[in-house]
């Protein structure tokens, strides 16, 4: 009988018995595991995030995503959409499912041979192939909101592309989409980013 990892066991247990206490414990265990071994998530960030970020900024974005995961609270009230008063609540933690997916990437890297003991040790091109295989199976046609992402790679992308920073980079201007500008400044064009073009 094959042994399964602690994360996979907790993920399966959380899916089988979705009680509030069990889910909180599974979420906490997943966060602990991620904090103890973040290398797979960092290596995933190098694959899916824009290369122009560079290693330092990619690592920062991944840390921000880790903090988002750690702060996730099932049942938290979500912002309602424009034009509706329907209030939604955050669903069960996706952390246990995402940690199991990171474990699966590590296992796939070991099965490739070539001496790699983890996903993070593979060359970037091989990591891209593994992630592409995972995402092909998901068949997502767009980047979902972070909490609803079926795969951790999509969640990381959703987290980054939903940020003010990504919006500013897209337009090469300091728009500050999620910040307040004074009314007097509303008619002025946003300033270009340093080294960017408008």
C-alpha contacts under 8 A as a table, 3 or more apart, distances in Angstrom:
res1	aa1	res2	aa2	distance
4	X	8	X	6.23
4	X	9	X	6.47
5	X	8	X	5.19
5	X	9	X	6.19
6	X	9	X	5.09
6	X	10	X	6.14
7	X	10	X	5.13
7	X	11	X	6.00
7	X	29	X	7.76
7	X	30	X	6.50
7	X	33	X	7.76
7	X	96	X	6.79
7	X	99	X	6.43
7	X	100	X	5.83
7	X	103	X	7.79
8	X	11	X	5.02
8	X	12	X	6.12
8	X	96	X	7.83
8	X	99	X	7.85
8	X	100	X	5.26
8	X	103	X	7.88
9	X	12	X	5.17
9	X	13	X	6.03
10	X	13	X	4.96
10	X	14	X	5.92
10	X	26	X	5.73
10	X	96	X	6.98
11	X	14	X	5.14
11	X	15	X	6.24
11	X	26	X	7.09
11	X	96	X	4.94
11	X	97	X	5.93
11	X	100	X	6.91
12	X	15	X	5.12
12	X	16	X	6.17
13	X	16	X	5.06
13	X	17	X	6.03
14	X	17	X	5.35
14	X	18	X	5.41
14	X	19	X	7.79
14	X	22	X	6.40
14	X	23	X	5.81
14	X	26	X	6.57
14	X	96	X	7.85
15	X	18	X	5.84
17	X	22	X	7.32
18	X	22	X	6.74
18	X	23	X	6.28
19	X	22	X	5.34
19	X	23	X	6.08
20	X	23	X	5.18
20	X	24	X	6.19
21	X	24	X	5.19
21	X	25	X	6.27
22	X	25	X	5.15
22	X	26	X	6.05
23	X	26	X	5.01
23	X	27	X	5.94
23	X	92	X	7.26
23	X	93	X	7.16
24	X	27	X	5.08
24	X	28	X	6.12
25	X	28	X	5.07
25	X	29	X	6.10
26	X	29	X	5.09
26	X	30	X	6.12
26	X	96	X	6.56
27	X	30	X	5.12
27	X	31	X	6.21
27	X	93	X	6.41
27	X	95	X	6.08
27	X	96	X	6.14
28	X	31	X	5.11
28	X	32	X	6.18
28	X	70	X	7.97
29	X	32	X	5.04
29	X	33	X	6.17
30	X	33	X	5.09
30	X	34	X	6.16
30	X	95	X	6.23
30	X	96	X	5.67
30	X	99	X	6.44
31	X	34	X	5.09
31	X	35	X	6.08
31	X	69	X	7.42
31	X	70	X	5.98
31	X	95	X	7.39
32	X	35	X	5.12
32	X	36	X	6.10
33	X	36	X	5.10
33	X	37	X	6.12
34	X	37	X	5.18
34	X	38	X	5.21
34	X	66	X	7.88
34	X	99	X	7.40
35	X	38	X	5.79
37	X	40	X	7.37
38	X	41	X	5.46
38	X	42	X	6.26
39	X	42	X	5.03
39	X	43	X	6.06
39	X	120	X	6.21
40	X	43	X	5.03
40	X	44	X	6.13
40	X	102	X	6.47
40	X	106	X	7.30
40	X	118	X	7.65
40	X	119	X	6.09
40	X	120	X	5.44
41	X	44	X	4.95
41	X	45	X	6.20
41	X	62	X	7.15
41	X	102	X	7.05
42	X	45	X	5.00
42	X	46	X	6.50
42	X	58	X	7.80
42	X	59	X	6.26
42	X	62	X	6.17
42	X	120	X	7.81
43	X	46	X	5.17
43	X	47	X	6.66
43	X	119	X	7.15
43	X	120	X	5.05
44	X	47	X	5.10
44	X	48	X	6.35
44	X	120	X	7.88
44	X	127	X	7.70
44	X	131	X	8.00
44	X	153	X	7.01
45	X	48	X	5.38
45	X	49	X	5.44
45	X	58	X	6.37
45	X	59	X	7.48
45	X	62	X	6.33
45	X	153	X	7.85
45	X	156	X	7.38
46	X	49	X	5.96
46	X	50	X	7.96
46	X	51	X	7.31
46	X	55	X	7.34
46	X	58	X	6.60
46	X	124	X	7.75
47	X	124	X	6.75
47	X	127	X	6.82
47	X	128	X	5.83
47	X	131	X	7.94
48	X	128	X	8.00
48	X	153	X	6.83
48	X	157	X	6.95
49	X	53	X	7.63
49	X	58	X	7.00
49	X	157	X	6.66
49	X	160	X	7.91
50	X	53	X	5.86
51	X	54	X	5.82
53	X	56	X	7.59
53	X	57	X	5.32
53	X	58	X	5.78
54	X	57	X	5.70
54	X	58	X	5.98
55	X	58	X	5.08
55	X	59	X	6.04
56	X	59	X	5.22
56	X	60	X	6.37
57	X	60	X	4.96
57	X	61	X	6.19
58	X	61	X	5.14
58	X	62	X	6.21
59	X	62	X	5.10
59	X	63	X	6.20
60	X	63	X	5.04
60	X	64	X	6.23
61	X	64	X	5.04
61	X	65	X	6.26
61	X	160	X	6.96
62	X	65	X	4.98
62	X	66	X	6.22
62	X	156	X	7.51
63	X	66	X	4.94
63	X	67	X	6.28
64	X	67	X	5.07
64	X	68	X	6.29
65	X	68	X	4.92
65	X	69	X	6.30
65	X	156	X	6.59
65	X	159	X	6.63
66	X	69	X	5.08
66	X	70	X	6.18
67	X	70	X	4.98
67	X	71	X	6.09
68	X	71	X	5.15
68	X	72	X	6.24
69	X	72	X	5.24
69	X	95	X	6.61
72	X	93	X	7.00
73	X	76	X	5.65
73	X	90	X	7.03
73	X	93	X	7.27
74	X	89	X	7.57
74	X	90	X	5.16
74	X	91	X	5.42
74	X	92	X	5.31
74	X	93	X	6.07
75	X	89	X	4.98
75	X	90	X	4.79
75	X	91	X	6.12
75	X	92	X	7.68
76	X	89	X	5.29
76	X	90	X	5.22
77	X	87	X	7.02
77	X	88	X	6.03
77	X	89	X	4.50
77	X	90	X	6.46
78	X	87	X	6.74
78	X	88	X	5.41
78	X	89	X	5.37
78	X	90	X	6.52
79	X	87	X	7.10
79	X	88	X	7.35
80	X	84	X	6.63
80	X	85	X	6.40
80	X	86	X	6.18
80	X	87	X	5.49
80	X	88	X	6.71
81	X	84	X	5.77
81	X	85	X	7.63
81	X	86	X	7.91
90	X	147	X	7.66
91	X	147	X	8.00
93	X	96	X	6.89
94	X	97	X	5.44
94	X	98	X	6.19
94	X	147	X	6.74
94	X	148	X	7.87
95	X	98	X	5.04
95	X	99	X	6.00
96	X	99	X	5.25
96	X	100	X	6.33
97	X	100	X	5.21
97	X	101	X	6.40
98	X	101	X	4.98
98	X	102	X	6.36
98	X	151	X	6.38
98	X	152	X	5.04
99	X	102	X	5.03
99	X	103	X	6.26
99	X	152	X	7.97
100	X	103	X	4.98
100	X	104	X	6.18
101	X	104	X	4.90
101	X	105	X	6.36
101	X	151	X	7.28
101	X	152	X	6.99
102	X	105	X	5.11
102	X	106	X	6.42
102	X	152	X	7.68
103	X	106	X	5.07
103	X	107	X	6.18
104	X	107	X	5.00
104	X	108	X	6.07
105	X	108	X	5.07
105	X	109	X	6.20
105	X	119	X	5.98
105	X	130	X	7.16
105	X	131	X	7.73
106	X	109	X	5.11
106	X	110	X	6.40
106	X	117	X	7.60
106	X	118	X	4.81
106	X	119	X	4.61
106	X	120	X	7.86
107	X	110	X	5.15
107	X	111	X	6.25
107	X	118	X	7.21
107	X	119	X	7.78
108	X	111	X	5.03
108	X	112	X	6.39
108	X	119	X	7.62
108	X	130	X	7.57
109	X	112	X	5.31
109	X	113	X	7.40
109	X	116	X	6.43
109	X	117	X	6.92
109	X	118	X	5.63
109	X	119	X	5.05
109	X	122	X	7.06
110	X	113	X	5.89
110	X	115	X	7.57
110	X	116	X	5.75
110	X	117	X	5.24
110	X	118	X	6.02
110	X	119	X	7.61
112	X	116	X	7.77
113	X	116	X	6.44
116	X	119	X	7.43
116	X	121	X	5.66
116	X	122	X	6.16
117	X	121	X	6.77
118	X	121	X	5.44
118	X	122	X	7.11
119	X	122	X	5.57
119	X	127	X	6.75
120	X	127	X	7.96
122	X	126	X	6.15
122	X	127	X	6.10
123	X	126	X	5.49
123	X	127	X	6.38
124	X	127	X	5.06
124	X	128	X	6.18
125	X	128	X	5.10
125	X	129	X	6.46
126	X	129	X	5.10
126	X	130	X	6.44
127	X	130	X	5.21
127	X	131	X	6.23
128	X	131	X	5.19
128	X	132	X	5.93
129	X	132	X	5.08
129	X	133	X	6.21
130	X	133	X	5.18
130	X	134	X	6.45
131	X	134	X	5.05
131	X	135	X	6.16
131	X	153	X	7.80
132	X	135	X	5.08
132	X	136	X	5.96
133	X	136	X	5.17
133	X	137	X	6.53
134	X	137	X	5.37
134	X	138	X	6.67
135	X	138	X	4.96
135	X	139	X	6.39
135	X	140	X	7.48
135	X	151	X	7.60
136	X	139	X	5.31
136	X	140	X	8.00
138	X	150	X	7.37
138	X	151	X	7.52
140	X	143	X	7.27
143	X	149	X	7.79
143	X	154	X	6.10
143	X	155	X	7.89
143	X	157	X	7.00
143	X	158	X	5.75
144	X	148	X	6.31
144	X	149	X	5.51
144	X	154	X	7.02
144	X	155	X	7.29
144	X	158	X	6.13
145	X	148	X	5.53
145	X	149	X	6.28
145	X	155	X	7.17
145	X	158	X	5.71
145	X	159	X	7.59
146	X	149	X	5.44
146	X	154	X	7.54
146	X	155	X	4.57
146	X	156	X	7.21
146	X	158	X	5.18
146	X	159	X	5.64
147	X	155	X	7.03
148	X	155	X	7.74
149	X	152	X	6.90
149	X	154	X	5.81
149	X	155	X	5.07
149	X	158	X	7.94
150	X	154	X	7.21
150	X	155	X	7.60
151	X	154	X	5.39
151	X	155	X	6.33
152	X	155	X	4.86
152	X	156	X	6.12
153	X	156	X	5.20
153	X	157	X	6.29
154	X	157	X	5.01
154	X	158	X	5.97
155	X	158	X	4.98
155	X	159	X	6.02
156	X	159	X	5.08
156	X	160	X	6.29
157	X	160	X	5.21
157	X	161	X	5.97
158	X	161	X	5.26
158	X	162	X	5.83
159	X	162	X	5.43
159	X	163	X	6.68
160	X	163	X	5.40
160	X	166	X	6.42
161	X	166	X	5.32
161	X	167	X	7.04
162	X	166	X	7.03
162	X	167	X	7.56
163	X	166	X	5.41
163	X	167	X	6.51
164	X	167	X	5.11
164	X	168	X	6.18
164	X	175	X	7.98
164	X	176	X	5.81
164	X	177	X	5.54
164	X	178	X	6.05
165	X	168	X	5.15
165	X	169	X	6.18
165	X	176	X	7.73
166	X	169	X	5.00
166	X	170	X	6.05
167	X	170	X	5.10
167	X	171	X	6.49
167	X	175	X	7.67
167	X	176	X	7.99
167	X	177	X	7.19
168	X	171	X	5.35
168	X	172	X	5.58
168	X	173	X	5.21
168	X	174	X	5.44
168	X	175	X	5.75
168	X	176	X	6.84
168	X	177	X	7.87
168	X	193	X	7.69
169	X	172	X	4.75
169	X	173	X	6.79
169	X	193	X	7.73
170	X	173	X	7.97
171	X	198	X	7.00
172	X	192	X	5.84
172	X	193	X	5.42
172	X	196	X	5.44
172	X	197	X	5.93
172	X	198	X	5.88
173	X	190	X	5.90
173	X	191	X	5.56
173	X	192	X	4.02
173	X	193	X	4.78
173	X	196	X	7.43
173	X	197	X	7.64
173	X	198	X	6.31
174	X	190	X	5.52
174	X	191	X	5.47
174	X	192	X	5.97
174	X	193	X	5.79
175	X	190	X	5.46
175	X	191	X	7.61
176	X	179	X	5.27
176	X	180	X	7.68
181	X	185	X	6.42
181	X	186	X	6.82
182	X	185	X	5.41
182	X	186	X	6.74
183	X	186	X	5.21
184	X	187	X	7.06
185	X	188	X	5.46
186	X	189	X	7.97
192	X	195	X	7.96
192	X	196	X	6.00
192	X	197	X	6.09
192	X	198	X	5.63
193	X	196	X	5.05
193	X	197	X	7.30
